[in-house]
């Protein structure tokens, strides 16, 4: 059995130990990094799929968690409400405003402490003032309040920046004639570990690369039955024989394993991870990946420094 392959059975999973486990040959961590590769499979403005080969699940999961909770962004933190006669309570309205993704370059801002006041180095100011009115022709104006109604007010030193809500059509509230919302919104730098509004991703996930082989040649009705069995359309028929056509699309539902006559051998490659990164639009997926890797490297360096200090500290 391949030590680098987790074997799926109809109801069980075998050979699940990690690569550096003694039963897997005890591969050293340095050897793992020597074989590390990263390949971009698909990239769009707001999402990306990448293959990372040659790493362990704990490292892959660390990268995923950093993307979600430790890559900094700018988000609305303080809302000063001067007028709110809508049906939405003040605290609910402030919460809705805080979840609007804001396009801004986080590297150009500092973290704001409790002692700091809002300024151009640590904050972004938006103003919101919408009043619903009934016109003479009895039509209603400003019935809906959208994210495009947030007007950026540059603070000193921000005149050349480009800052705006990521999406202009996010519905914030609905107003009736005579109702009004007036507020100032202050954005601050933060991370998703503090609040999810600072997370740059809608989701960041990974799965192991499937490995599918046919231990026997399937023809005729058996080949057609196998093709019908898989809802993910992993199998196809070529020259009258069943083939594995779309291995990456396998969801590991194991339906193909229910019938042993198919002879399907299904596994997972332990050190081949398929990452899916979906951005909120604040940062590009490639940027999120880069920042996450840099943060992970800094964590590793910090731990090395801590270990070195401990090693050279005299024991009492």
Backbone bond lengths (Angstrom), bond angles and torsions (degrees), N, CA, C in turn:
res aa  C-N    CA-C-N  psi(-1)  N-CA   C-N-CA  omega(-1)  CA-C   N-CA-C  phi
1 X - - - 1.461 - - 1.529 109.99 -
2 X 1.334 116.40 136.58 1.453 121.85 178.36 1.527 108.99 -67.69
3 X 1.353 116.70 122.11 1.466 120.14 -177.59 1.522 111.49 -67.92
4 X 1.328 117.23 -17.93 1.456 121.34 -178.66 1.519 112.00 -93.29
5 X 1.328 116.63 12.61 1.459 120.81 -175.46 1.527 110.10 -128.05
6 X 1.334 116.09 123.73 1.460 120.72 171.07 1.526 107.53 -85.61
7 X 1.319 116.65 130.22 1.463 121.71 -173.72 1.527 110.40 -99.66
8 X 1.337 116.42 124.60 1.456 121.37 177.58 1.520 110.06 -94.61
9 X 1.323 115.45 128.47 1.455 122.13 171.63 1.529 107.85 -107.79
10 X 1.322 116.54 179.19 1.463 119.15 -176.19 1.525 112.62 -61.88
11 X 1.346 117.17 -31.53 1.462 119.93 -178.55 1.521 113.00 -134.18
12 X 1.311 118.80 1.16 1.462 121.10 -176.41 1.520 110.64 -136.04
13 X 1.335 115.04 172.83 1.459 122.69 177.44 1.518 107.71 -134.29
14 X 1.329 117.40 126.18 1.456 122.01 -175.53 1.528 111.26 -116.40
15 X 1.349 115.09 158.90 1.459 122.77 176.90 1.534 111.07 58.39
16 X 1.309 115.63 53.60 1.466 120.60 -174.68 1.525 114.14 -96.16
17 X 1.324 118.80 -3.30 1.464 120.13 -176.60 1.526 110.83 -65.38
18 X 1.333 115.11 156.37 1.456 120.20 -177.81 1.521 111.11 -70.88
19 X 1.331 115.75 165.48 1.466 121.37 -174.18 1.522 111.80 -63.42
20 X 1.367 117.15 -40.87 1.467 118.41 -177.32 1.513 113.06 -82.88
21 X 1.328 117.66 2.42 1.463 121.24 175.62 1.531 108.79 -64.55
22 X 1.348 118.93 142.46 1.472 120.94 -178.44 1.526 114.16 -52.05
23 X 1.332 117.29 -35.77 1.465 119.34 -179.21 1.519 112.52 -71.08
24 X 1.360 117.32 -12.91 1.456 121.02 177.08 1.516 111.76 -101.01
25 X 1.307 117.32 14.59 1.455 120.38 179.03 1.510 113.43 97.44
26 X 1.341 117.32 -4.64 1.462 120.61 176.04 1.510 113.52 61.29
27 X 1.335 117.86 45.43 1.462 121.17 -179.70 1.528 110.13 -62.07
28 X 1.322 116.84 132.58 1.460 121.64 -178.76 1.521 110.36 -73.44
29 X 1.348 115.28 152.95 1.457 120.14 -179.14 1.525 111.34 -62.68
30 X 1.338 117.13 -36.14 1.465 120.26 179.29 1.518 111.41 -63.70
31 X 1.334 117.11 -35.45 1.464 120.73 178.07 1.520 111.31 -67.80
32 X 1.330 116.29 -34.25 1.463 120.06 179.18 1.520 110.29 -63.39
33 X 1.342 117.63 -45.68 1.452 120.78 -177.99 1.526 112.11 -69.15
34 X 1.335 117.67 -26.12 1.463 120.15 177.47 1.522 111.38 -64.64
35 X 1.327 117.24 -27.09 1.458 121.65 -177.30 1.525 112.91 -103.77
36 X 1.323 117.46 12.20 1.460 121.38 -176.97 1.525 111.06 -71.41
37 X 1.329 116.82 130.48 1.468 122.17 175.30 1.524 109.20 -135.77
38 X 1.329 116.00 149.15 1.464 122.61 177.28 1.521 108.50 -132.74
39 X 1.316 117.09 128.37 1.462 121.98 -177.74 1.528 109.83 -133.19
40 X 1.330 115.93 130.14 1.466 120.89 176.57 1.530 108.40 -83.54
41 X 1.321 116.66 117.59 1.463 122.20 -178.56 1.520 111.01 -88.30
42 X 1.318 116.05 -41.89 1.474 121.12 -178.49 1.515 108.38 -150.16
43 X 1.330 116.44 136.47 1.462 120.11 -179.16 1.519 110.19 -140.44
44 X 1.322 115.82 125.52 1.452 124.00 176.53 1.523 108.30 -125.95
45 X 1.335 118.31 170.65 1.470 119.21 -178.63 1.525 114.36 -55.24
46 X 1.347 117.56 -33.40 1.460 119.68 -174.80 1.523 114.55 -119.70
47 X 1.308 118.44 0.56 1.469 119.19 178.25 1.519 110.19 -152.04
48 X 1.315 115.03 159.09 1.457 120.79 -175.79 1.519 109.21 -154.09
49 X 1.325 115.87 143.75 1.461 122.31 174.06 1.524 107.73 -119.65
50 X 1.320 116.80 127.16 1.460 120.88 -179.79 1.522 109.80 -130.18
51 X 1.313 115.32 153.02 1.462 122.52 172.84 1.523 108.47 -107.08
52 X 1.320 116.16 127.00 1.464 121.25 173.56 1.518 107.72 -117.75
53 X 1.336 115.94 119.81 1.458 121.13 -177.84 1.526 109.93 -114.30
54 X 1.322 115.11 144.93 1.451 120.20 173.06 1.513 115.37 92.37
55 X 1.345 118.62 17.88 1.460 120.49 177.51 1.528 109.98 -123.21
56 X 1.315 115.01 167.96 1.454 122.19 179.47 1.525 110.79 -93.79
57 X 1.325 116.12 158.49 1.467 121.41 179.86 1.532 112.85 -57.25
58 X 1.349 120.40 -41.59 1.472 118.75 178.67 1.525 113.18 -59.61
59 X 1.328 117.02 -37.68 1.458 120.34 179.21 1.526 110.56 -70.78
60 X 1.330 116.76 -40.95 1.465 120.78 177.35 1.524 110.57 -62.48
61 X 1.321 116.31 -41.14 1.466 120.04 -179.72 1.523 111.36 -69.48
62 X 1.326 116.87 -34.94 1.466 120.06 176.27 1.522 110.46 -61.95
63 X 1.331 116.46 -42.37 1.460 121.17 178.67 1.529 110.48 -63.18
64 X 1.318 116.49 -42.66 1.470 121.10 179.01 1.527 111.20 -62.20
65 X 1.326 116.40 -45.63 1.466 120.59 -178.03 1.533 111.68 -66.49
66 X 1.330 116.84 -35.10 1.465 120.14 178.05 1.522 110.26 -66.42
67 X 1.338 116.89 -41.57 1.469 119.87 177.26 1.521 111.07 -57.15
68 X 1.321 116.22 -41.58 1.457 120.91 -175.93 1.523 112.03 -74.81
69 X 1.325 117.37 -41.79 1.467 118.83 -165.69 1.520 116.89 -122.86
70 X 1.335 119.72 -1.78 1.463 118.08 -174.89 1.522 114.86 -131.89
71 X 1.324 118.42 -4.04 1.468 120.41 174.99 1.529 107.53 -82.46
72 X 1.339 119.64 119.03 1.468 121.42 -173.80 1.527 113.36 -73.95
73 X 1.327 115.65 147.67 1.466 123.59 174.32 1.528 107.85 -143.93
74 X 1.332 115.56 179.66 1.461 121.78 174.71 1.529 108.95 -106.90
75 X 1.333 116.63 136.17 1.465 121.21 179.13 1.524 109.45 -147.95
76 X 1.330 115.68 157.88 1.464 121.52 179.49 1.527 109.11 -68.97
77 X 1.327 116.18 122.22 1.465 121.82 -177.49 1.529 112.02 -112.81
78 X 1.333 117.44 -44.36 1.465 121.24 -178.91 1.525 109.77 -114.48
79 X 1.324 116.08 133.43 1.463 122.00 177.34 1.525 108.19 -123.70
80 X 1.324 116.13 116.94 1.468 121.52 175.41 1.524 107.92 -97.97
81 X 1.321 116.38 105.32 1.464 121.67 -178.02 1.528 109.76 -91.33
82 X 1.328 116.09 119.06 1.455 120.67 177.68 1.528 111.41 -98.08
83 X 1.339 115.02 -24.85 1.459 119.42 178.96 1.516 109.14 -155.60
84 X 1.315 116.12 129.60 1.461 120.91 174.90 1.522 108.51 -151.38
85 X 1.323 115.53 94.93 1.466 120.54 178.22 1.522 111.19 -105.58
86 X 1.345 116.12 15.46 1.462 119.96 175.76 1.525 109.37 -76.04
87 X 1.334 115.98 174.76 1.469 119.98 179.69 1.527 111.53 -78.84
88 X 1.337 117.37 -8.22 1.464 120.86 -178.36 1.521 109.55 -84.50
89 X 1.332 118.52 126.29 1.474 120.54 177.30 1.527 111.37 -59.84
90 X 1.314 115.80 153.18 1.465 120.97 -176.23 1.524 112.15 -55.15
91 X 1.345 116.63 -46.14 1.466 119.71 -175.59 1.526 111.68 -68.52
92 X 1.331 117.00 -32.87 1.468 120.39 177.94 1.525 109.98 -71.05
93 X 1.331 116.44 -41.56 1.460 120.61 177.89 1.524 110.78 -62.24
94 X 1.336 117.00 -43.39 1.465 120.54 178.74 1.524 110.90 -62.24
95 X 1.331 116.59 -39.04 1.464 120.50 179.05 1.523 110.58 -66.04
96 X 1.329 117.58 -42.13 1.466 120.85 178.93 1.532 110.36 -63.00
97 X 1.306 116.54 -41.70 1.464 120.25 179.08 1.525 111.06 -63.64
98 X 1.332 116.88 -37.99 1.459 120.88 -178.68 1.510 113.71 -64.43
99 X 1.335 117.35 -24.93 1.462 120.86 -177.18 1.524 113.28 -87.90
100 X 1.336 117.70 -1.24 1.466 120.35 177.82 1.529 108.85 -73.94
101 X 1.339 119.13 119.85 1.474 119.90 179.25 1.525 111.34 -67.44
102 X 1.314 115.92 133.75 1.464 122.80 -177.09 1.523 109.46 -112.00
103 X 1.340 115.40 125.43 1.463 120.14 177.50 1.526 108.80 -81.12
104 X 1.320 116.25 111.34 1.463 122.47 177.81 1.518 108.13 -158.52
105 X 1.318 116.13 152.98 1.460 121.50 -179.04 1.529 109.39 -86.10
106 X 1.345 118.51 105.06 1.475 119.94 -174.88 1.521 113.90 -63.53
107 X 1.336 117.86 -27.27 1.465 119.88 -178.16 1.528 112.27 -66.34
108 X 1.333 116.87 -17.93 1.462 120.36 -178.98 1.527 112.52 -86.75
109 X 1.336 116.16 1.04 1.461 119.64 -177.04 1.525 110.87 -124.88
110 X 1.320 115.44 154.27 1.456 122.65 175.61 1.528 109.32 -99.40
111 X 1.326 115.63 160.40 1.459 119.87 172.77 1.531 108.92 -72.15
112 X 1.329 116.17 137.79 1.462 120.90 179.05 1.524 109.36 -93.43
113 X 1.310 116.67 128.28 1.465 121.57 175.79 1.529 109.33 -93.53
114 X 1.329 116.24 170.03 1.460 120.23 179.71 1.524 111.85 -64.75
115 X 1.328 116.47 -26.42 1.464 120.04 -179.07 1.528 111.85 -80.77
116 X 1.325 117.55 -20.37 1.463 121.13 -176.61 1.526 110.87 -79.31
117 X 1.308 114.98 148.80 1.463 120.69 170.39 1.527 108.25 -96.33
118 X 1.320 116.36 162.32 1.457 119.96 179.01 1.526 109.94 -66.51
119 X 1.331 116.12 130.75 1.462 121.14 176.24 1.524 109.30 -150.19
120 X 1.320 116.31 178.46 1.455 121.15 -175.41 1.511 114.52 -67.63
121 X 1.345 117.99 -14.31 1.458 120.96 -179.34 1.522 113.13 -90.58
122 X 1.334 117.22 -20.94 1.468 118.51 -175.29 1.527 114.14 -127.82
123 X 1.322 118.47 0.06 1.464 119.63 -173.92 1.521 111.90 -143.99
124 X 1.329 114.34 160.17 1.464 123.48 172.55 1.522 106.96 -128.16
125 X 1.322 116.99 137.61 1.464 121.44 -177.90 1.529 110.84 -112.84
126 X 1.332 115.05 126.94 1.465 122.02 170.43 1.522 108.53 -117.57
127 X 1.325 115.55 147.35 1.460 120.82 175.46 1.525 109.38 -119.18
128 X 1.316 115.40 141.23 1.466 121.91 -178.94 1.522 108.76 -132.07
129 X 1.331 115.81 122.70 1.467 120.14 177.36 1.525 108.30 -147.85
130 X 1.314 115.69 105.43 1.462 122.10 -179.13 1.520 108.29 -132.39
131 X 1.345 115.92 130.13 1.466 121.56 176.14 1.514 109.18 -126.86
132 X 1.310 115.74 129.69 1.463 121.30 -179.81 1.531 108.84 -86.68
133 X 1.334 116.14 130.02 1.468 120.59 -179.15 1.524 109.94 -132.71
134 X 1.341 114.70 154.45 1.461 120.83 174.74 1.529 107.95 -102.46
135 X 1.326 116.37 123.44 1.452 121.83 -177.97 1.526 110.77 -79.91
136 X 1.328 115.21 172.24 1.464 119.89 -177.62 1.522 112.69 -63.99
137 X 1.329 116.62 -29.56 1.471 119.29 177.53 1.527 111.98 -83.16
138 X 1.346 115.99 12.80 1.464 124.79 177.39 1.535 114.19 71.58
139 X 1.331 116.84 5.64 1.464 119.36 173.44 1.527 109.20 -78.46
140 X 1.336 115.27 158.55 1.464 120.93 -176.40 1.524 109.61 -108.44
141 X 1.311 116.46 132.39 1.468 122.76 -179.81 1.526 109.71 -111.37
142 X 1.340 115.33 140.24 1.474 122.25 179.68 1.528 112.16 63.25
143 X 1.324 115.82 42.49 1.464 119.81 178.03 1.524 111.50 -70.99
144 X 1.344 116.00 -32.56 1.464 121.49 -178.49 1.526 110.23 -111.90
145 X 1.315 115.88 138.33 1.462 121.73 175.08 1.524 107.58 -105.83
146 X 1.341 116.46 119.08 1.461 121.92 -177.00 1.526 110.56 -112.37
147 X 1.318 114.72 167.08 1.467 119.65 178.56 1.527 111.75 -63.39
148 X 1.333 117.54 -24.09 1.468 119.34 177.87 1.533 112.16 -68.68
149 X 1.332 116.69 -13.44 1.462 120.20 177.37 1.525 111.98 -79.12
150 X 1.339 117.23 -7.59 1.466 120.50 174.31 1.528 108.24 -75.68
151 X 1.307 116.91 117.15 1.467 122.10 -177.72 1.525 108.98 -103.13
152 X 1.336 115.18 119.13 1.460 120.00 -179.56 1.522 109.80 -72.46
153 X 1.321 116.36 130.38 1.458 122.83 177.39 1.526 108.28 -114.51
154 X 1.348 118.26 99.34 1.473 120.70 -174.54 1.528 112.10 -59.74
155 X 1.319 114.94 133.11 1.454 121.42 172.94 1.530 108.58 -87.59
156 X 1.324 118.91 166.10 1.466 120.75 -179.89 1.529 112.11 -52.98
157 X 1.338 115.79 129.14 1.456 121.88 -179.65 1.515 114.32 91.92
158 X 1.337 118.20 -2.59 1.462 121.67 -177.27 1.529 112.87 -108.05
159 X 1.315 117.80 6.53 1.461 121.24 -171.65 1.525 113.16 -59.50
160 X 1.335 118.47 -31.90 1.462 121.42 -176.61 1.528 113.02 -93.89
161 X 1.314 117.49 0.04 1.469 120.56 -179.73 1.524 110.80 -80.13
162 X 1.333 114.98 158.91 1.463 121.33 173.05 1.523 107.77 -114.28
163 X 1.318 116.04 108.49 1.463 122.06 -175.76 1.524 109.02 -131.97
164 X 1.332 116.77 132.98 1.465 121.23 -179.01 1.518 109.01 -169.00
165 X 1.343 117.94 161.65 1.463 119.33 170.08 1.525 110.09 -59.38
166 X 1.326 117.01 141.91 1.467 120.97 -178.84 1.521 110.61 -60.84
167 X 1.329 116.83 -43.43 1.461 122.26 -179.83 1.524 108.77 -117.93
168 X 1.325 116.02 136.02 1.466 120.27 -176.47 1.521 113.29 -89.52
169 X 1.332 117.87 -11.10 1.465 120.41 -171.75 1.529 113.51 -111.15
170 X 1.321 118.05 23.45 1.467 120.81 176.75 1.531 108.49 -76.21
171 X 1.324 117.06 121.40 1.462 121.23 -179.61 1.529 109.86 -76.96
172 X 1.321 115.83 121.61 1.465 121.25 -179.08 1.526 110.99 -94.82
173 X 1.328 116.51 -46.10 1.466 120.37 -177.24 1.520 109.52 -159.90
174 X 1.327 115.30 163.20 1.460 122.62 172.47 1.526 108.08 -115.94
175 X 1.335 115.65 136.90 1.457 121.10 -177.28 1.520 110.82 -117.79
176 X 1.324 115.01 150.57 1.453 122.01 170.96 1.515 109.47 -101.83
177 X 1.332 118.06 164.41 1.473 120.36 179.55 1.528 111.77 -52.65
178 X 1.330 115.26 128.75 1.455 121.18 -179.50 1.514 114.30 92.20
179 X 1.324 118.21 -14.31 1.463 121.07 179.65 1.531 110.06 -82.37
180 X 1.324 115.86 151.83 1.467 120.41 -170.69 1.525 110.47 -149.68
181 X 1.332 115.14 144.71 1.465 122.01 172.18 1.522 108.06 -128.18
182 X 1.319 116.09 126.61 1.462 121.73 175.44 1.521 108.07 -135.88
183 X 1.333 115.88 126.74 1.465 119.14 -175.69 1.516 111.04 -157.05
184 X 1.320 115.01 158.47 1.460 122.86 168.34 1.523 107.80 -115.07
185 X 1.316 115.74 135.36 1.458 121.03 -174.80 1.523 109.22 -121.09
186 X 1.325 115.34 127.68 1.462 120.95 -178.33 1.527 109.68 -110.64
187 X 1.326 115.83 122.65 1.469 121.76 177.67 1.521 109.53 -95.29
188 X 1.335 115.32 141.61 1.458 121.40 177.34 1.523 110.15 -132.46
189 X 1.310 115.65 162.51 1.462 122.03 178.56 1.522 109.61 -83.04
190 X 1.341 115.85 137.03 1.456 119.42 179.71 1.513 111.19 -163.90
191 X 1.335 116.24 -176.92 1.465 121.71 -179.55 1.528 109.72 -128.61
192 X 1.318 115.41 159.86 1.452 121.37 -177.26 1.511 114.30 -63.26
193 X 1.337 117.86 -22.55 1.462 120.45 177.69 1.523 111.09 -65.21
194 X 1.334 117.00 -27.01 1.462 121.71 176.97 1.521 110.90 -80.35
195 X 1.318 116.33 -47.29 1.470 122.39 177.84 1.523 107.58 -158.58
196 X 1.328 115.65 142.33 1.465 119.70 -174.78 1.522 113.20 -64.38
197 X 1.340 118.28 -16.95 1.469 119.70 179.25 1.523 111.44 -64.22
198 X 1.325 117.44 -21.84 1.467 120.85 178.03 1.529 112.28 -88.53
199 X 1.303 118.42 -5.80 1.465 120.16 -179.26 1.527 109.65 -70.31
200 X 1.338 118.11 130.07 1.470 120.16 -178.33 1.521 113.97 -81.07
201 X 1.334 117.34 -4.84 1.466 119.92 -176.20 1.524 111.02 -119.45
202 X 1.352 114.99 143.50 1.464 119.53 167.50 1.521 108.21 -70.57
203 X 1.322 114.36 -42.86 1.463 120.18 174.67 1.523 108.88 -157.94
204 X 1.306 115.06 148.56 1.463 122.40 171.77 1.522 106.15 -135.51
205 X 1.305 116.47 118.41 1.466 120.03 -174.74 1.518 109.84 -139.90
206 X 1.319 115.31 165.09 1.458 120.03 174.96 1.516 109.23 -143.88
207 X 1.309 114.95 159.27 1.465 121.86 173.54 1.521 107.86 -145.53
208 X 1.303 115.39 156.90 1.461 119.98 179.50 1.522 110.32 -77.01
209 X 1.312 115.01 144.84 1.460 120.72 178.26 1.527 109.92 -66.02
210 X 1.340 118.40 125.41 1.466 119.96 177.93 1.531 111.40 -70.40
211 X 1.304 115.57 152.74 1.467 122.67 172.74 1.526 107.19 -129.23
212 X 1.319 116.83 117.21 1.467 121.25 -175.00 1.525 109.22 -129.05
213 X 1.305 115.92 126.51 1.465 121.49 174.75 1.524 108.94 -133.81
214 X 1.318 114.90 157.04 1.468 121.54 176.25 1.520 108.00 -108.32
215 X 1.314 116.17 120.85 1.468 120.67 -176.94 1.526 112.60 -78.32
216 X 1.313 116.55 -6.46 1.463 120.33 179.20 1.521 109.17 -149.96
217 X 1.306 116.36 163.06 1.461 121.94 179.20 1.525 108.86 -84.27
218 X 1.332 115.40 125.98 1.464 120.80 178.25 1.516 109.56 -109.36
219 X 1.326 116.23 127.72 1.462 121.71 179.76 1.526 109.45 -129.56
220 X 1.325 114.31 168.66 1.462 120.42 172.24 1.515 113.50 59.72
221 X 1.337 115.32 -134.43 1.460 121.49 -175.93 1.526 112.31 -65.51
222 X 1.323 117.00 -32.97 1.468 119.70 178.21 1.528 111.15 -63.27
223 X 1.340 115.92 -41.34 1.462 120.31 178.45 1.528 110.76 -65.05
224 X 1.334 116.32 -42.20 1.470 120.41 178.93 1.527 111.16 -65.72
225 X 1.334 115.99 -39.02 1.466 120.08 179.58 1.523 111.22 -64.32
226 X 1.340 116.67 -40.61 1.465 120.22 178.60 1.526 110.59 -65.05
227 X 1.322 116.82 -41.74 1.466 120.83 179.26 1.524 110.68 -62.10
228 X 1.344 116.59 -42.28 1.470 120.30 179.54 1.526 111.77 -68.49
229 X 1.303 116.36 -30.34 1.465 121.50 -175.20 1.528 111.85 -64.35
230 X 1.326 116.61 -34.62 1.469 121.14 -173.99 1.527 110.48 -91.69
231 X 1.334 116.54 112.85 1.460 121.22 179.27 1.532 111.87 -73.24
232 X 1.321 117.23 -20.61 1.465 120.87 179.77 1.521 112.38 -84.52
233 X 1.332 116.74 -0.15 1.473 122.95 178.39 1.532 111.93 58.16
234 X 1.332 115.00 42.80 1.466 120.11 177.81 1.520 110.92 -73.77
235 X 1.320 116.88 -34.59 1.466 121.63 -175.57 1.530 110.65 -100.80
236 X 1.332 114.07 150.07 1.465 120.73 176.30 1.523 108.11 -143.29
237 X 1.311 115.97 176.57 1.466 121.38 179.56 1.518 108.94 -118.94
238 X 1.320 114.87 127.86 1.465 120.99 -179.92 1.521 108.74 -135.46
239 X 1.326 116.08 125.23 1.474 121.88 -176.02 1.527 111.19 55.24
240 X 1.331 114.84 36.19 1.462 119.67 177.04 1.511 114.78 79.44
241 X 1.341 117.53 2.53 1.464 121.50 -178.27 1.532 110.47 -116.96
242 X 1.315 115.34 147.67 1.466 120.65 176.18 1.527 109.62 -73.97
243 X 1.332 116.25 135.54 1.464 121.60 178.41 1.531 109.11 -133.49
244 X 1.326 115.46 160.61 1.467 121.34 173.30 1.523 106.81 -90.21
245 X 1.341 116.69 108.06 1.461 121.03 -172.25 1.531 113.14 -99.41
246 X 1.323 117.59 -35.79 1.466 120.88 -174.72 1.534 109.97 -134.29
247 X 1.326 115.21 71.06 1.466 120.13 -173.96 1.524 112.40 -61.47
248 X 1.335 118.20 -37.69 1.468 121.91 -176.58 1.524 112.44 -64.40
249 X 1.339 116.20 -23.64 1.465 119.78 -176.62 1.525 112.98 -81.89
250 X 1.320 117.77 -3.31 1.465 121.09 -177.67 1.530 110.51 -63.25
251 X 1.333 115.98 130.78 1.464 121.79 178.76 1.525 112.38 -100.71
252 X 1.326 117.00 3.39 1.473 122.85 -179.19 1.529 112.04 59.97
253 X 1.325 115.80 37.99 1.469 118.95 176.74 1.533 111.40 -71.82
254 X 1.342 116.91 -18.32 1.469 124.91 175.58 1.533 113.56 69.82
255 X 1.305 117.84 12.51 1.466 119.44 177.93 1.525 111.08 -61.37
256 X 1.336 116.14 -33.37 1.463 119.68 -179.58 1.531 111.86 -70.14
257 X 1.354 116.73 -15.44 1.466 120.59 -179.99 1.526 112.50 -91.31
258 X 1.324 117.04 -12.11 1.468 119.74 -177.15 1.527 111.37 -63.94
259 X 1.335 115.68 -34.53 1.465 120.54 179.39 1.529 108.31 -104.86
260 X 1.315 117.14 108.74 1.464 121.16 -177.28 1.521 112.17 -66.62
261 X 1.319 117.68 -17.62 1.464 120.71 -179.64 1.526 112.34 -67.84
262 X 1.334 116.63 -19.58 1.462 119.50 178.69 1.530 111.42 -71.71
263 X 1.318 118.11 -27.23 1.461 121.59 179.30 1.516 113.74 67.54
264 X 1.320 116.96 32.98 1.462 120.77 -179.96 1.530 109.82 -83.55
265 X 1.326 115.95 130.80 1.465 121.89 174.98 1.524 107.11 -109.87
266 X 1.327 115.76 113.41 1.468 121.58 -173.84 1.523 110.15 -115.11
267 X 1.324 115.43 130.00 1.459 120.42 179.18 1.513 111.64 -144.61
268 X 1.335 114.82 178.94 1.458 122.32 176.45 1.520 108.72 -130.14
269 X 1.335 116.76 130.23 1.459 121.30 178.50 1.528 108.07 -77.29
270 X 1.330 116.98 117.30 1.468 121.18 -170.10 1.525 114.31 -65.29
271 X 1.317 117.40 -30.04 1.464 119.12 -174.95 1.526 112.51 -112.32
272 X 1.335 116.91 23.47 1.468 121.29 178.68 1.528 107.92 -124.55
273 X 1.338 115.65 107.71 1.461 121.13 -174.59 1.524 110.84 -110.83
274 X 1.318 115.76 133.54 1.461 122.37 175.00 1.526 107.24 -100.01
275 X 1.323 116.16 108.04 1.462 121.72 -178.50 1.528 110.41 -93.86
276 X 1.329 115.94 136.65 1.467 122.31 172.10 1.525 107.89 -118.05
277 X 1.327 116.16 122.00 1.464 121.80 -179.74 1.522 108.41 -119.60
278 X 1.320 116.70 118.37 1.463 121.76 178.79 1.523 108.48 -116.71
279 X 1.326 116.21 114.40 1.458 121.42 -175.51 1.527 111.36 -84.45
280 X 1.337 115.87 153.36 1.464 120.61 172.20 1.522 111.04 -78.30
281 X 1.332 116.75 -8.52 1.454 121.86 -178.07 1.514 113.02 103.81
282 X 1.325 116.96 -11.54 1.467 120.25 178.86 1.526 110.26 -66.33
283 X 1.334 116.34 -45.86 1.464 123.05 177.78 1.519 108.83 -127.24
284 X 1.321 116.36 151.52 1.457 120.66 175.71 1.534 109.36 -71.05
285 X 1.334 117.58 148.94 1.467 120.03 -179.03 1.524 113.36 -55.16
286 X 1.328 116.59 -39.77 1.472 119.86 179.50 1.532 110.56 -62.60
287 X 1.315 116.60 -38.43 1.466 121.40 178.59 1.531 110.33 -67.35
288 X 1.325 117.18 -41.03 1.467 120.70 178.53 1.522 110.26 -60.44
289 X 1.338 116.19 -44.47 1.461 120.93 178.90 1.519 110.80 -62.08
290 X 1.326 117.04 -45.56 1.471 120.93 179.79 1.523 111.27 -60.35
291 X 1.336 116.45 -47.71 1.464 120.00 -178.97 1.526 111.27 -63.00
292 X 1.339 116.66 -39.20 1.469 120.46 179.89 1.526 110.99 -64.15
293 X 1.325 117.11 -40.72 1.466 120.91 178.69 1.529 110.64 -64.82
294 X 1.343 116.57 -42.16 1.464 120.14 179.10 1.530 111.24 -64.03
295 X 1.325 117.01 -39.90 1.467 120.58 178.15 1.522 110.37 -65.26
296 X 1.339 116.52 -41.81 1.466 120.50 179.00 1.527 110.85 -63.44
297 X 1.334 117.20 -40.12 1.464 120.99 177.91 1.534 110.87 -63.32
298 X 1.325 116.11 -41.09 1.471 119.35 179.29 1.528 110.74 -64.64
299 X 1.323 117.02 -39.99 1.462 120.11 177.59 1.528 110.57 -60.77
300 X 1.334 115.72 -42.43 1.465 119.86 -179.84 1.529 110.71 -63.87
301 X 1.344 116.23 -43.38 1.469 119.51 179.04 1.529 110.94 -63.23
302 X 1.329 116.34 -41.18 1.468 119.87 179.93 1.526 110.87 -61.48
303 X 1.332 117.04 -40.98 1.459 120.21 179.61 1.527 111.41 -68.68
304 X 1.328 116.12 -36.80 1.469 119.14 176.77 1.526 110.15 -62.17
305 X 1.336 116.63 -42.14 1.469 120.53 178.09 1.529 111.09 -62.69
306 X 1.336 116.42 -42.09 1.470 120.23 179.65 1.528 110.66 -63.16
307 X 1.335 116.11 -43.51 1.467 120.74 -179.91 1.526 110.83 -64.35
308 X 1.342 116.25 -41.69 1.467 119.74 179.86 1.527 111.53 -64.14
309 X 1.330 116.28 -39.51 1.467 119.53 177.63 1.521 110.03 -63.70
310 X 1.322 116.44 -42.59 1.468 120.80 -179.79 1.530 110.76 -64.20
311 X 1.350 116.44 -41.26 1.463 120.19 -178.27 1.524 111.58 -64.13
312 X 1.338 116.34 -33.24 1.463 119.59 -176.40 1.523 112.81 -97.24
313 X 1.323 116.49 6.64 1.463 119.75 176.82 1.523 109.52 -86.41
314 X 1.327 118.27 123.76 1.479 120.13 -179.80 1.524 110.86 -59.60
315 X 1.311 114.90 135.22 1.463 120.27 179.09 1.522 109.17 -86.95
316 X 1.322 115.81 131.54 1.468 120.23 -178.24 1.523 110.45 -83.42
